[in-house]
Amino acid sequence: MAKISNVFGTTFSGRIGKKMIASSWKGHEYIRTYVKPHNPNTRNQRRARGRFAAAVEEWQGFSGVQQEFYDRIAERMSGFNLFISRYVKAVRDGEEPETPVEMRWKTAGGGLIEDGDLIVMAGKREVFRVGLGEGRAEVALTQSDSPYFFVLKNGMAREEVLEIRDLAKAGVPKVLESRKLGIKLVAY
């Protein structure tokens, strides 16, 4: 807060009575007229605030991998901002907001694949790359960002094992397998 002194040595900071504010901008102190902040409490404004609050609450209930999905697909904004904008638009348009579907697999037999990866592509963009060194993989995807291509990689070799165009119809794939690479993942 700015501190302004007058010629008599009196220092002002913040609100001065009911009509003035001592403030600063880019290092320059000044006094300005107090203006009551505009806070519309219209029905539409309350509705918009409610949608936003519901979106934030939904985001806070997401798992780490669901939030990570939005972080990975967001461009020029955070994953949080992307989700909030999609959620608010869906509710405003009378649609159901989209929640990322979580998918989990473990290696068949529980073995670890040190040089193995599960790669999920949305078009030409890599959405997830999960190392199979722990013997499991977890991703989250949304219908609106499909189609998805699932690729298994072992060392330098890779193979596309699945394409999902409609996530709502396909659901969580039970098995992802590449016999060529010796990798089999089963849903759990």
C-alpha positions as CSV (number, residue, x, y, z in Angstrom):
1,M,0.0,0.0,0.0
2,A,1.3,3.5,-0.8
3,K,2.4,5.9,1.9
4,I,2.0,9.5,0.9
5,S,3.1,12.5,3.1
6,N,1.8,16.0,2.7
7,V,3.8,19.2,3.3
8,F,2.9,19.1,7.0
9,G,4.5,15.6,7.4
10,T,1.1,13.7,7.8
11,T,1.4,10.2,6.2
12,F,-1.5,8.7,4.3
13,S,-1.9,5.0,3.4
14,G,-5.0,3.2,2.1
15,R,-8.4,4.8,2.5
16,I,-8.6,8.4,3.6
17,G,-12.0,9.1,5.0
18,K,-14.9,8.1,2.7
19,K,-13.8,9.9,-0.4
20,M,-10.1,9.2,-1.1
21,I,-7.6,6.4,-1.5
22,A,-3.8,6.6,-1.2
23,S,-2.4,4.2,-3.8
24,S,0.6,3.5,-6.0
25,W,1.1,2.3,-9.6
26,K,4.5,1.3,-11.0
27,G,6.3,3.0,-8.0
28,H,4.4,6.3,-8.3
29,E,2.3,7.2,-5.3
30,Y,-0.9,9.1,-5.8
31,I,-4.3,9.9,-4.2
32,R,-7.5,9.1,-6.1
33,T,-11.2,9.3,-5.4
34,Y,-12.7,6.2,-3.8
35,V,-15.0,4.3,-6.1
36,K,-17.2,1.6,-4.7
37,P,-16.3,-1.7,-6.4
38,H,-19.0,-2.9,-8.8
39,N,-20.3,-6.3,-7.7
40,P,-23.4,-7.2,-9.7
41,N,-25.7,-9.6,-7.8
42,T,-28.0,-10.3,-10.7
43,R,-29.6,-13.6,-11.3
44,N,-27.3,-14.3,-14.3
45,Q,-24.2,-13.3,-12.3
46,R,-25.2,-15.7,-9.4
47,R,-25.8,-18.4,-12.0
48,A,-22.4,-17.9,-13.6
49,R,-20.6,-17.9,-10.2
50,G,-22.4,-21.1,-9.3
51,R,-21.2,-22.8,-12.5
52,F,-17.7,-21.7,-11.9
53,A,-17.8,-22.9,-8.2
54,A,-19.2,-26.3,-9.4
55,A,-16.4,-26.6,-12.0
56,V,-13.7,-25.8,-9.4
57,E,-15.2,-28.4,-7.0
58,E,-15.3,-31.0,-9.8
59,W,-11.6,-30.3,-10.6
60,Q,-10.6,-30.7,-6.9
61,G,-12.3,-34.1,-6.9
62,F,-10.3,-35.4,-9.9
63,S,-7.5,-37.9,-9.4
64,G,-3.9,-36.9,-10.3
65,V,-4.0,-38.7,-13.7
66,Q,-7.3,-36.9,-14.6
67,Q,-5.8,-33.5,-13.9
68,E,-2.6,-34.6,-15.7
69,F,-4.6,-35.3,-18.8
70,Y,-5.9,-31.7,-19.0
71,D,-2.4,-30.4,-18.3
72,R,-1.1,-32.5,-21.2
73,I,-3.7,-31.4,-23.8
74,A,-3.9,-27.7,-22.8
75,E,-2.3,-25.2,-25.2
76,R,-1.4,-21.7,-24.1
77,M,-3.2,-22.2,-20.8
78,S,-3.1,-24.5,-17.7
79,G,-5.0,-27.7,-17.6
80,F,-7.1,-26.2,-14.8
81,N,-8.2,-23.3,-17.0
82,L,-9.0,-25.7,-19.9
83,F,-11.2,-27.9,-17.8
84,I,-13.0,-24.9,-16.2
85,S,-13.7,-23.3,-19.6
86,R,-15.0,-26.7,-21.0
87,Y,-17.1,-27.3,-17.9
88,V,-18.7,-23.9,-17.8
89,K,-19.5,-24.0,-21.5
90,A,-21.1,-27.5,-21.2
91,V,-23.3,-26.5,-18.3
92,R,-24.2,-23.2,-20.0
93,D,-25.2,-25.1,-23.2
94,G,-27.3,-27.6,-21.2
95,E,-24.9,-30.5,-21.7
96,E,-23.2,-32.9,-19.2
97,P,-19.6,-31.8,-18.4
98,E,-17.0,-34.3,-19.5
99,T,-15.0,-36.3,-17.0
100,P,-11.8,-38.0,-18.1
101,V,-12.2,-41.8,-18.1
102,E,-9.4,-43.5,-16.0
103,M,-7.7,-46.5,-17.5
104,R,-5.3,-48.8,-15.6
105,W,-3.3,-51.8,-16.8
106,K,-0.7,-54.0,-15.3
107,T,1.7,-56.3,-17.1
108,A,0.5,-59.9,-17.6
109,G,2.2,-62.0,-14.9
110,G,3.3,-58.8,-13.0
111,G,6.7,-58.6,-14.7
112,L,8.6,-55.3,-15.0
113,I,9.5,-54.1,-18.5
114,E,12.5,-51.8,-17.9
115,D,12.7,-50.4,-21.5
116,G,9.0,-50.5,-22.1
117,D,6.5,-47.7,-22.5
118,L,2.8,-47.2,-23.2
119,I,2.3,-44.2,-25.4
120,V,-1.1,-42.7,-26.0
121,M,-1.4,-40.3,-29.0
122,A,-4.3,-37.9,-29.7
123,G,-3.9,-37.4,-33.4
124,K,-0.2,-36.6,-33.9
125,R,0.3,-35.3,-30.3
126,E,1.6,-37.5,-27.5
127,V,-0.8,-37.3,-24.6
128,F,0.8,-39.8,-22.3
129,R,4.0,-41.7,-22.1
130,V,4.1,-44.1,-19.2
131,G,7.1,-46.2,-18.4
132,L,6.4,-49.9,-17.7
133,G,9.4,-50.2,-15.3
134,E,6.9,-50.5,-12.4
135,G,4.8,-53.1,-14.3
136,R,1.7,-50.9,-14.6
137,A,0.3,-47.9,-16.5
138,E,-2.4,-45.4,-15.8
139,V,-4.0,-42.8,-18.2
140,A,-7.2,-40.8,-18.4
141,L,-8.9,-39.7,-21.6
142,T,-12.0,-37.8,-22.8
143,Q,-14.3,-38.6,-25.6
144,S,-14.0,-35.1,-27.1
145,D,-10.3,-35.4,-27.7
146,S,-10.4,-38.7,-29.6
147,P,-9.3,-40.5,-31.7
148,Y,-6.5,-42.1,-29.6
149,F,-3.8,-44.3,-30.7
150,F,-2.1,-46.7,-28.3
151,V,1.5,-47.6,-29.0
152,L,3.6,-50.1,-27.1
153,K,7.4,-49.6,-27.1
154,N,10.2,-51.8,-26.0
155,G,13.7,-50.5,-26.4
156,M,13.8,-48.9,-29.9
157,A,11.0,-51.0,-31.4
158,R,7.4,-49.8,-31.3
159,E,4.0,-51.0,-32.4
160,E,0.6,-49.4,-32.6
161,V,-1.8,-51.9,-30.9
162,L,-5.1,-50.0,-30.7
163,E,-7.0,-47.1,-32.1
164,I,-10.1,-45.8,-30.3
165,R,-12.3,-43.4,-32.3
166,D,-15.3,-43.5,-30.0
167,L,-14.3,-43.8,-26.3
168,A,-17.9,-44.0,-25.2
169,K,-18.5,-47.1,-27.3
170,A,-15.1,-48.7,-26.8
171,G,-14.8,-48.2,-23.0
172,V,-11.6,-49.3,-21.3
173,P,-9.7,-51.8,-23.4
174,K,-9.2,-55.1,-21.5
175,V,-5.9,-56.0,-23.1
176,L,-3.1,-54.1,-24.9
177,E,-0.7,-56.6,-26.5
178,S,2.2,-56.7,-28.9
179,R,3.4,-60.2,-29.5
180,K,6.2,-58.7,-31.6
181,L,7.5,-56.7,-28.6
182,G,6.6,-59.3,-25.9
183,I,4.4,-56.9,-24.0
184,K,0.9,-57.7,-22.7
185,L,-1.0,-55.3,-20.5
186,V,-4.3,-56.3,-18.8
187,A,-6.9,-54.0,-17.3
188,Y,-7.4,-54.0,-13.5
